[in-house]
Amino acid sequence: MTIRVLIIARRPITLDDFGFESDDEIEVVHFARRLQSLEELADQADVAVIDVDFPEGATYRQMASTTAELPELRVLALTTSPPRHDEVARAIEAGAVGFVEVDADPDEFNTAVRAVHAGGNWLPGPATAAVLRDVATDLEVTTSERRSRLVAVALGLVPVAGALASILSLLWRRYLGHLGVRPVDIGIDPTSRVVDALAAISYLIAAFGPFLYIRGWLDTVESAVSDRTSRWIEDHRIFVGAIFGVVWFLLAAVLSVWADLVLVLVVGPIVGISLLAFTLDLTSEMPSMLRIDFTQPRRAAFTAMAIVFLFIAALSTEVLLRGPEFNEKGAESGFVTAFMGFKAQPVIVTDVDGALPVRQRLYLGGNADLYVLLDPCDGDKIEMVSVGSSRIEVVEDISC
């Protein structure tokens, strides 16, 4: 008696990998890449081998509805290797009678199909034992413990903010020390500039964070396009992913010039929420387009640490060695101007009593008593004038 098999697999796996062509009793009625084919072709098969890796849990919903309509259909779940316990548990709940790893040998595929067709289940001993161990570990993480993680993360941000304020205070003193000016002279409270630093951090996360979504974007596109297009994308994932990366890079560049607040206030927090969900093991609760899934978490953590180290090294170099630089329009752009919010405004200075001529300067800041001015045309000479005896007028730029 011929066993009719339907295969729904979205992975880069071919029909030859199953080895069914060498078995005269097993006939593959269809090999599809789209999950929608299950509903269309299920009544033509005795056994269905279904990939569980379709995004947003679509496999389990389609599997449950199909087995409800066709109770005689025997379903094998095609899982990752090694299988994740959540995949196996959700597949069994949806009506599967067993599972096979994607890297299994052809003999195991043949044996599994024969076993479930004969009315049995296929739960490989070593793989099932590993799944049960994972389930036991996962049971230790209860809802209350996840809430505790969230509280711990929130509380952990408090000392981080304090440390950031302390670091900014040191950076401001060293940076303005090149000019012989104290932060208090220009009315800067370093701790109040934490907002500028957080905005800069959000900007960096928004600019580079969406590259972590590319894998999820590919999965979503593959599930939405035709079977032929889906196969082409699977065969050229690196190329298509590179296209997505370039598109986002260009879009981020345009937003940074014309609408940087969109990056700071919208994209940055969204990426931050995705990273927090990954930290709390809640990635599955996020929309597929916003899921972050590190195949190698250690390498990702090392890369993040390297990026942070390089940024701190560049910032420290500018603060300690280079110092502030100016032109006729104000402070020249750099890490400090972006991260710490340092600015210099072109102004026209007029003495109320006429003791000094009208002059063009850069306004660095001031307090209740003094204006701190800088002359970029005279070796960045600092001039402090009384607030009561001087009047300043903001202009677009100055000339030497």
Disulfide bonds with the S-S distance in Angstrom:
Cys377-Cys400 1.75
